[in-house]
Amino acid sequence: MKGLRVDRLTTVVHTVKNLAVNMKLLSLDTIIELMRCFPCLEKMYIESESKKEKSVRGRRHRNLTKCPNIRLKTIVFECYEGIKSDIEFASFFVLNATVLELMTLQIGARDYNEKFLAEQRRKLQLENKASRGARFHFTTDRCARGVWDVHHVRDLDLTDPFV
């Protein structure tokens, strides 16, 4: 989905397991609404175009126990820069996704150093992760196929677009 503005989605679709989202501004509220609409999501690929420092967590997310059952096993967060909004967004899933197996954070090559990675691990509170078996992978690699490559349903022929 690209350029999506979500006020309140009412249709629930149980057959969607993989979802790629390209957002102008990173919005945790939008992602939570999408998870409510697609409750069986297992894999989510998220790309945010804006590098503006903006808080993504609203007041309603302070009580995280009221969030939907997060069934995501794989999350790919492209264009992660480690700014406050990125950290808040990723931390939400670190602390609440109980069946998370892998979170991949794609960073710029200039940030791929031990100091930056150690600082991000601390800020993301990885020691407090909700899923004991979750792995967190920082990479400079980009997805081989992005949402901009999908023009027709037949373009979705990959078994796993997250490789």
C-alpha positions, 0 to 999 in steps of 0.5 A: 500500500502506498500513500495510504491514509487510515482513519479507521479500517472496518473490513477484516481480511484474514488471508493476508499474511505478507504486507509491504507498506510505503509511508510518507511519514512513519506512523505507528497508528497507521500500522496498528490499524493495518494490523487490525485490518489484517489480523493474520499478518506474519511478515511486514515490510515497512519503508518510510520516505520522510526523514523528519524527526517526528514522534510516532507514538501517541498517548493511546500507545502508552498502555501497550497491553491494550494493543492488538495481538501482534502475530508478526514473525518478520519485520523489515524496516527499511531506511532505519536511521536511529532517530527518535521516531525510528527508535520509538517505532521499532521499540514498540515491536521489540517490546510487544511482538511476542512471536517475533522471530526476526526484525531486520533494520536496514541502515545506511553504510555510514552508520554500519559500525560497532558504536552505532549498532551498540547504541541502537541495541541499547535504545531499542531495549533489546534485552527486554524483548517480548519474544525470547527467540527474536533475532535483530539484524542490522544490514545495509542491504536493500530488499531485492524487490520493492513495493514500487516493482509491483504493478500487477498481481502477477508481479507477486510471484516470489514465495518470500518477498522479504529475502 
